[in-house]
């Protein structure tokens, strides 16, 4: 009765968690694509998309992906054979134990007449699948905690997943071994399934089980001669053989039984079978109830993403469905670290000491953010920097074994962050190149508003000192130290010939460049010569500079114009970071 209550409670928690996850898929906004679309409308769009695929030629693609990528996990095999073996053993073994053994009353019994868990092939298969999981867990522990694979980071969720699996499977193996050797279990079985009243026949059956089935008996006077064995075999055939195969088929259980045989009687007296049974069942219930809230939920989310990714593309699929898929992708991520190992920005992560530059760490942070959990300002700043440092090289997408389209995800996530309240200085750097290439995808103000905010933040009070009608009305400002940078002193050679401004393609782009740019290149050099360094890095010109070096190459005085502008840009960013 108690176990039934716990089972139903676990199932209720599981389904509540599952419903919550599904609702989050349709309500959270990872990117800007569906921020104005309500959850019911997104659900309706998803249903339409599913039916349009099921009743089209794409159904063949779904079937292929299900068998090749979901069941056989070909994507993992292409990357790492050991990791594939690890994942395949755990996934396949555990799923078969769940379907064949844990849900035997719902699946196995209706499918196979005369089913008994102690009868072959079910007894052998149960031990075989349990062994698969054990080997897979051992390989996973070795890879994660002893092999120390570069950029593979272990989290509490990783340890929980391995621990709960190990407890479930190992407790099941030792429980089987204890039942094999338990004298109390043997007596209960005889009383429940046989009608033996003769003591001699009972003793003969007990002798047979001691010799052939691993039973440990407290009776030291049992007969093991040929006559006793013949009588025992006859009783076994009459009462036991129909539902109990030879114990040798339970190869993991018999090994466990032999190990504990010296203390089997003691363990039997303290009812260790019942204790371990409670541990096994409770571990199963806890694992089931917590599954929607743990990393293990990827066993549901990842197959969905693998199949959805195979039939969806940016050009033909509904943008709302792509947004929903991206929300599911956060749950499909297994934090395996493969994307981080192939990331082209990995050295940036090392240089900045910012793990959030790495794709796998960004996925963890995004999952936290989209579930409504707050993170500290310093961590949020690191996340924003990490998301923006993506070079859009697409190497992470190619190697992701979960089929997550990271190439499409990062630009959308980046835009979602830069359109927030906090200005992002990196918008004014070459890292905005990809954003500029996709400018047509934005509403005009959505594209320009974050740029204005970043410029105003970096220019600060000095931007207001620049008068478009009188750019050299500089006001009073404090100087900054430029002495440590090569070429900084060359601004003193400038005699304002304006050659740099004349050849500048940015200046030539505008009809009224002084109004648009604030200060022109020769005026910036003039500011530096007058000691108005902060005034100089308040100019919008330094952010529009293309670093084409035309100004520097045409300067008759060899002033390092481009290098100085680049240095001013760095000083402005450093000033904002320190603030």
Buried (B, 14 or more C-beta within 10 A) or exposed (E): EEEEEBBEEBEEBBEEBBEEBBEBBBBBBBBBBBEEBEBEEBBEBBEEBEEEBEEEEBEEBBEEBBEBBBBBBBBBBEBBEEBBBBBBBBBBBBBBBBBBBBEBEEBBBEEBEEBBBBBEEBBBBBBBBBBBBBBBBBBBBEBBEEEEBEBBBEEEBBEBBBEBBBBBBBBBBBBBBBBBBBBBBBEEBBEEEBEBEEEEBBBBBBBBBBBBBBBBBEEEEBBEEEEBBEBBBBBBEBBBEEBBBEBEBBBBBBBBBBEBBEEBBEBBEEEBBEEBBEBBBBBBBBBBBBBBBBBBBBBBBBBBBBBBBBBBEEEEBBEBBBBBBBBBBBBBBBBBBBBBBBBEBBEBBEEBEBBBBBBBBBBBBBBBBBEEEEEEEEEBBBBBBBBBBBBBEBBBBEBBBBBBBBBBBBBBBBBBBBBEEBBBBBBBBEBBEBBEEEEEBBEEEEBEBBBEBBBEBBBBEBBEBBEEEEBEEBEEBEEBEBEEBEBBBBBEBBEEEBBBBBBBEBBEEEEEBBEBBBBBBBBBBBBBBBBBBBBBBBBBBBBBBEEEEBBBEBBEBEBBBBBBBBBBBEBBBEBBEEE
